[in-house]
Amino acid sequence: MSKKSRDKGLLGELQVRHVFEEAGFPVRGLEGLGDQLVVCGDAVTLHVEVKRAEHLRMSEWSKQAESEAPPGVVPLVVYRRNREPWRVSILLDDLIALLPKERP
């Protein structure tokens, strides 16, 4: 991996960290991994895998996040291409578990 690519990835991780922190969520970096844990409350913690790339490899990235997430932690991938907004990929079952059970 080139220095430019590595720097782009580190900047992306920092940007995503700031988005979560500005929204009021505590973020802990995982030593040596570059991944982050976001504590959302109500016993919900997210394992955040951040990717900045023009060529999306969602299946690979999702499997990476899922394999690295500690037990009981929801894995997700936050990603974006240049000049595009940040997006999130999450397992459907995890999304359903996070949604409120009460409906109008």
Backbone torsions as a table, in degrees:
resi	resn	phi	psi	omega
1	MET	NA	133.8	-178.0
2	SER	-75.7	159.4	178.0
3	LYS	-60.4	-40.3	179.8
4	LYS	-60.7	-44.2	179.9
5	SER	-66.0	-42.7	178.9
6	ARG	-63.0	-44.1	178.9
7	ASP	-62.8	-39.6	178.4
8	LYS	-61.9	-41.4	178.5
9	GLY	-66.2	-42.0	179.1
10	LEU	-64.8	-40.5	177.6
11	LEU	-63.7	-41.3	177.5
12	GLY	-60.6	-43.5	178.6
13	GLU	-61.4	-41.8	179.0
14	LEU	-65.2	-41.8	179.0
15	GLN	-61.9	-45.3	-179.4
16	VAL	-66.0	-41.4	176.9
17	ARG	-56.1	-46.4	-179.1
18	HIS	-63.8	-37.1	178.4
19	VAL	-60.9	-46.6	179.4
20	PHE	-65.2	-43.3	-178.7
21	GLU	-65.3	-41.3	178.7
22	GLU	-65.0	-24.8	176.4
23	ALA	-83.6	-1.6	175.6
24	GLY	95.6	11.9	-179.1
25	PHE	-99.3	132.1	174.8
26	PRO	-69.3	139.0	-179.2
27	VAL	-125.2	133.2	175.3
28	ARG	-119.2	128.2	174.7
29	GLY	-78.4	147.8	177.0
30	LEU	-96.8	119.2	-174.5
31	GLU	-52.3	124.4	173.7
32	GLY	75.4	-5.0	-176.6
33	LEU	-104.3	-25.0	-176.7
34	GLY	82.8	-15.7	179.3
35	ASP	-78.6	166.1	-177.7
36	GLN	-133.5	149.1	171.3
37	LEU	-108.1	129.7	178.8
38	VAL	-114.0	121.3	-179.3
39	VAL	-91.8	115.4	-174.2
40	CYS	-100.8	-7.2	-176.9
41	GLY	88.0	175.8	-178.6
42	ASP	50.1	38.1	177.8
43	ALA	62.8	24.9	177.8
44	VAL	-110.4	122.1	174.4
45	THR	-127.2	138.6	-179.3
46	LEU	-107.6	136.2	169.7
47	HIS	-97.0	112.2	-172.4
48	VAL	-104.0	117.2	174.2
49	GLU	-102.0	118.6	-176.3
50	VAL	-104.8	132.6	179.6
51	LYS	-133.7	131.2	172.7
52	ARG	-118.9	107.8	-176.5
53	ALA	-157.6	149.0	176.3
54	GLU	-80.9	-33.0	179.6
55	HIS	-102.1	110.8	-176.4
56	LEU	-77.5	135.4	177.3
57	ARG	-129.4	61.3	-170.7
58	MET	-57.4	-43.4	-178.3
59	SER	-61.7	-45.1	179.4
60	GLU	-63.2	-46.6	-178.5
61	TRP	-65.6	-40.5	179.9
62	SER	-64.1	-44.7	178.2
63	LYS	-62.0	-37.7	177.3
64	GLN	-62.1	-49.4	-179.8
65	ALA	-61.2	-43.1	-178.9
66	GLU	-64.9	-38.9	-178.3
67	SER	-75.7	-26.2	-177.5
68	GLU	-92.6	-15.8	-178.4
69	ALA	-70.1	132.0	175.9
70	PRO	-63.3	158.5	177.7
71	PRO	-56.1	137.1	178.1
72	GLY	81.6	1.9	-179.8
73	VAL	-107.8	136.5	-177.2
74	VAL	-82.7	118.5	177.9
75	PRO	-83.1	139.0	172.6
76	LEU	-148.3	158.2	178.1
77	VAL	-114.0	125.5	173.7
78	VAL	-106.7	124.4	-172.5
79	TYR	-144.0	160.0	171.7
80	ARG	-163.3	151.3	169.7
81	ARG	-91.5	167.6	176.1
82	ASN	-58.2	139.7	176.0
83	ARG	60.9	24.7	175.2
84	GLU	-126.2	160.4	178.8
85	PRO	-76.1	162.5	173.7
86	TRP	-67.6	140.4	177.2
87	ARG	-127.9	165.4	-178.4
88	VAL	-130.6	139.8	173.4
89	SER	-119.1	131.6	-177.8
90	ILE	-145.0	150.8	175.1
91	LEU	-63.3	138.4	-179.4
92	LEU	-58.3	-42.7	179.7
93	ASP	-60.4	-38.0	178.3
94	ASP	-68.3	-39.9	178.0
95	LEU	-62.0	-46.4	-180.0
96	ILE	-59.8	-41.1	-180.0
97	ALA	-65.4	-28.3	-179.1
98	LEU	-81.9	-22.9	-176.7
99	LEU	-73.9	146.7	178.7
100	PRO	-61.4	142.9	-178.2
101	LYS	-82.1	-24.7	179.6
102	GLU	-78.7	135.8	178.9
103	ARG	-126.5	149.0	-179.3
104	PRO	-63.9	NA	NA
